[in-house]
Amino acid sequence: MRQYIDLLSSLPYLANPFLHRRPPISAVQLQKRLTMMDFQDRSTVQSLARVFYWGRLELKDSDEVIVREAQQLTENFQPADMREWLFWRMDFRTVVAALRRRQAGQDAPAANTHWGFGNYVHQIERNWGHPGFHLEGRFPWLTEARNLLEAGDSYELERLLLSTVWNYYSRQVPDVPFSLSAVWLYLSQWDLVERWCSYNAEQAKIRFDDMVTSGLEQPLQELRKIA
């Protein structure tokens, strides 16, 4: 337990991700702090991050690969509180994946295909034609997410999804205060802060580029008129 006490005591407080321009601790600094844990715990965290961190997935990763990895990691996983959080995260990801698939014009996934993981895969498949898959009561954010997706508002959609996951993690309390569960909960929240800061920076660059382009287009149009 001592390693967890030392590690968690050394980490800065994580406030709401939308209040940060940059994470209160960088990825490099965080990795150095994690060396306070033993090798087994670090390996567990790295494996979980590969599948459950927000922005860790790569475009080449197929749904089937991710689902199989999640199944392997969570099978008989302990401690129980972490397992519950991981299952919630996969339920969330599965619902969002279903919304995106349907918005792209895809039909309902065939039965027994590895496109999603969790408690609601079969319900989504059976209710593909329903706007909210009959899951609005379980996921109150679902209707707003669908509307933003249909409107093409990627910025507000990302904000909604990130805030939903953040609020969920903020309500969770580890069964043991100083434990691997407490470390993983912190890392999961840090990942959201880091993701939003990165996303905000990306959006700021896009807006800046648009402003520059717009600023150049007007003078060019005037020159064409003169020519």
TASULQUI-V419419 format. One record per backbone hydrogen bond with DSSP energy under -0.5 kcal/mol. NH is the residue of the N-H (numbers start at 1). CO is the residue of the C=O. E is the energy in kcal/mol with one decimal. If there is no record, write none. Layout:
BEGIN
NH/CO/E + NH/CO/E
END
This chain:
BEGIN
5/1/-2.1 + 6/2/-2.6 + 7/3/-2.2 + 8/4/-2.8 + 9/5/-2.0 + 10/6/-0.9 + 10/7/-1.0 + 11/7/-0.6 + 11/8/-0.8 + 15/13/-0.7 + 19/16/-2.0 + 20/17/-1.2 + 30/26/-2.6 + 31/27/-2.4 + 32/28/-1.8 + 33/29/-2.0 + 34/30/-2.0 + 35/31/-0.6 + 35/32/-1.0 + 36/33/-2.0 + 37/34/-1.9 + 42/38/-2.1 + 43/39/-2.4 + 44/40/-2.1 + 45/41/-2.5 + 46/42/-2.4 + 47/43/-2.2 + 48/44/-2.3 + 49/45/-2.7 + 50/46/-1.7 + 51/47/-0.8 + 51/48/-0.9 + 52/48/-3.4 + 53/49/-1.6 + 61/58/-1.7 + 66/62/-2.1 + 67/63/-2.8 + 68/64/-2.4 + 69/65/-2.1 + 70/66/-2.6 + 71/67/-2.5 + 72/68/-2.3 + 73/69/-2.4 + 74/70/-2.2 + 75/71/-1.4 + 77/74/-2.0 + 83/79/-1.9 + 84/80/-2.2 + 85/81/-1.9 + 86/82/-2.5 + 87/83/-2.3 + 88/84/-2.2 + 89/85/-2.4 + 90/86/-2.0 + 91/87/-2.4 + 92/88/-2.6 + 93/89/-2.4 + 94/90/-2.4 + 95/91/-2.1 + 96/92/-2.2 + 97/93/-2.6 + 98/94/-2.1 + 99/95/-2.2 + 100/96/-2.3 + 101/97/-2.5 + 102/98/-2.5 + 103/99/-2.4 + 104/100/-1.7 + 105/102/-1.8 + 106/101/-2.2 + 113/110/-1.4 + 115/113/-1.5 + 124/120/-2.4 + 125/121/-2.1 + 126/122/-2.3 + 127/123/-1.7 + 128/125/-0.8 + 130/127/-1.5 + 133/130/-1.5 + 135/132/-2.2 + 139/135/-2.6 + 142/139/-2.1 + 145/141/-2.3 + 146/142/-2.5 + 147/143/-2.3 + 148/144/-2.5 + 149/145/-2.4 + 150/146/-2.5 + 151/147/-1.8 + 152/148/-0.7 + 152/149/-0.8 + 153/148/-2.2 + 154/152/-1.5 + 157/153/-2.0 + 158/154/-2.5 + 159/155/-2.1 + 160/156/-2.5 + 161/157/-2.6 + 162/158/-2.6 + 163/159/-2.5 + 164/160/-2.1 + 165/161/-2.1 + 166/162/-2.7 + 167/163/-2.6 + 168/164/-1.7 + 169/165/-2.5 + 170/166/-2.5 + 171/167/-0.9 + 171/168/-1.0 + 172/168/-0.5 + 172/169/-1.2 + 179/177/-0.7 + 183/179/-1.8 + 184/180/-2.8 + 185/181/-2.4 + 186/182/-1.9 + 187/183/-2.6 + 188/184/-2.5 + 189/185/-1.7 + 190/186/-2.8 + 191/187/-2.4 + 192/188/-1.1 + 193/189/-2.0 + 194/190/-2.9 + 195/191/-2.3 + 196/192/-2.5 + 197/193/-2.4 + 198/194/-2.2 + 199/195/-2.8 + 200/196/-2.9 + 201/197/-2.0 + 202/198/-2.3 + 203/199/-2.6 + 204/200/-2.4 + 205/201/-2.0 + 206/202/-2.1 + 207/203/-2.7 + 208/204/-2.5 + 209/205/-2.9 + 210/206/-2.3 + 211/207/-2.3 + 212/208/-2.6 + 213/209/-2.7 + 214/210/-2.9 + 215/211/-2.5 + 216/212/-1.7 + 217/213/-2.2 + 218/214/-1.4 + 219/215/-0.7 + 220/216/-1.7 + 221/217/-2.4 + 222/218/-2.0 + 223/219/-2.3 + 224/220/-2.1 + 225/221/-1.7 + 226/222/-1.8 + 227/223/-2.6
END
